[in-house]
Amino acid sequence: MFVEAIEAVATASFLNPIEKLPYVRLAMRKVDTIKIMLMVLWESDSLKDKQYIAISEKMAGIGKMIGGWVGQLNKQTAAPK
């Protein structure tokens, strides 16, 4: 999942705004899936509290950055009113 999210971001970075959006959305889905997988690991006691907190905080930051990118792309590619 990590590699797929990175690959989607890397691909999007070389495209024009209209072509970027699907790849950035894919990266956002991958990051959301990672967050859920981390939660499952933590709930099953496969991940310690400190580890879960540390990783989850980083993933939340990444999610905010990608979400901001999606918002920016939506504004750029929106049809003029």
Sequence and secondary structure as in RCSB ss.txt:
>XXXX:A:sequence
MFVEAIEAVATASFLNPIEKLPYVRLAMRKVDTIKIMLMVLWESDSLKDKQYIAISEKMAGIGKMIGGWVGQLNK
QTAAPK
>XXXX:A:secstr
 HHHHHHHHHHHTTS HHHHHHHHHHHHHHHHHHHHHHHHHHHTTSS HHHHHHHHHHHHHHHHHHHHHHHHHHH
HHS   
